Amino acid sequence: MSLKKTRLFTLSLLCLLTLPRAVLSQTNPTDAARSRPALASRAEFDELARVYTDQGHPLPHVMFVIDRRDGNRLYYVNSKRYRFHRDFVNGTYLSLERGEAFEQNYFKPNRRFILGTLAYQVPVRRWTFEFREGDLIEPELIKLTGDLINKTFFEPVAYKPNDLRQEEASAKIEGLARVLQSELVREQEYVPLNVARGLGRVHIVDKLDETVEIGSNEILVLDEVPSSLPPVAGLIVSKPSTPLSHVNLLVKGWGVPNAYIRNARELLKAYDGWWVSFETLPDRYHLKRADRSELDAYQERLKARLDMMRPRADLGEKRLADLRQQRARMAPAFGAKSANLGEVLNARLPGITVPNGFTIPVFYYQQFVRENGLEEPIYEMMNDQRFVHDPPYRRRRLAELRERIKAGKLNDALRAAVLRKVRAGYAGKGLFVRSSSNVEDLPNFSGAGLYDTVPNVKEEEKLFDAIKTVWASLWNFEAYEARERAGVDHSQSFMGVLIQEGVNADSAGVMITADPFDAENRGAVYISAKRGLGIKVVEGKRIPEQIIYAPAADTVKVLTRSDEDTLLTFDERGGVREVSIDGSRAVLTDEMVRRLARAAALIKGVFRGREQDIEWVYMGGRIYIVQSRPYVQGG
């Protein structure tokens, strides 16, 4: 059984429980710097506010959060300290929701949090509160928000709807003062939302939904700002938009041009599919077809960027080396996952076991590609301009390449060498066939969760199929896109395969030698745990147990308890199976937390104090370490 992306508990997918109000007690001396319950003066507002000036006039603004589960408690957020609402909610442990779970706060009537922004609108000299475009907030919640803000703010505040639905939903709310977007924009033909300059391919989208795939080199032309967007080269909307929307804040962070241009779709129809130079200025914009010199300069910049992110590969190493023969410096030959485990194993850390294993170095991936005649097809695919610029076509071509790899023939000598290793040291044992590429743990690019692992392989032929599955996963669509956005050279990307003795876990999880929710909580260790194997259950994702351990105070803070009612365990025939569980919701005892934290500190020491993202397994009273990689904040 092959389960993709077995890196567990990916933080962006956690759906989590509420934390006690005591966590955010106002007696905490740092709370004033994080938020205020009321703003009694302009000075207090300015203390928390950030200011944007792209529109030619200042736009000071402060985010706010209303916690409906805590009696509609209102937080005016320090918006100099926190960039997004989620950062504040996570960083104060109000909730650990991320990704799709947190996004429900914009779409569901029974949302826990009301998320908005309060700003001073210079053109009309009025204070307003607003929600992001696409927020499906109900009229009663708009009224609730208006009442709370006007009770806790030093001047009257009007509501500014940001899309047609919000405008209609608020039209009949009695006593609600409003400022419409049209009053701010009036007859303006153009409003800059981020002043910048860029080069990209114009993509006019009639309707942005899940069927539309977007390339990072595209300048999108849309009717209105969407609720979410992957990184792009520029953004143009044909309906007025607030600079404070979530997507507009993201685009500002990407440093690319962004603007409202009236009738943009009609005006720019002739540019659809063409590469253009696009520059937004405070009072005007410039857009023209890119000439050859601009495209050449763009390609040179890409090459220079790729040179900075060119993974090292050692194609001279041919040994099927045991983990005990590997060190971290051997990552170019055996891949970062395997080489780092070799480093941990050889450190002989007390209380820590690394399961035995051996690695097929990246040389054999390259050999396989050549012997199966795949070099030319890969080269042709990578240089196909449609592949480069058409995401749906790219997805299709990558899927075809993966199937060709899985159908390829393994080198006979390699087959024999693998069988000798397995029969000599792992006969009858369930083996994990794991990805270990040379394009992991690069500067600001972890590569976590992009490649495939095949668990508990027990038959020889299935072992060879699993090796090819792992090789093929180098060309997973998500992996290709992540490398592309990070500027990683695909032509220097190779896959090693770690074949490791499986551990049928009592519990398993991830620990990080830092607090991923609050960077200022220095020295803390984050631990995520679940019962059974550390493999994401495909159907019905559940809440794991999450803990923050503070070594200095020796305190264990439980953020969430597990609500899982099933676990994954080895199937005697190979692969894994899901079984029901009951009993206590606690996965870890305090003593187990301290043991894990001590192990994390020792592993961090092995890597010279660099923060680590560690996968652990617990079985029969022993701690097993199955991965350690540098921790990349947000990675």
Beta strands, then each sheet from edge to edge (+ up, - down):
strand 1: 3-4
strand 2: 35-36
strand 3: 50-52
strand 4: 59-67
strand 5: 73-77
strand 6: 113-121
strand 7: 126-130
strand 8: 157-159
strand 9: 190-194
strand 10: 197-204
strand 11: 218-222
strand 12: 234-237
strand 13: 258-261
strand 14: 275-280
strand 15: 285-289
strand 16: 321-322
strand 17: 357-360
strand 18: 431-437
strand 19: 452-457
strand 20: 495-501
strand 21: 507-512
strand 22: 525-531
strand 23: 545-550
strand 24: 555-560
strand 25: 566-570
strand 26: 576-580
strand 27: 612-619
strand 28: 622-630
sheet 1: 1+ 19- 18+ 20- 17+ 16-
sheet 2: 2+ 5- 4+ 3-
sheet 3: 2+ 5- 4+ 6- 7+ 8+
sheet 4: 9+ 13- 12- 11- 10- 14+ 15-
sheet 5: 24+ 23- 22+ 21- 27+ 28-
sheet 6: 25+ 26-
end
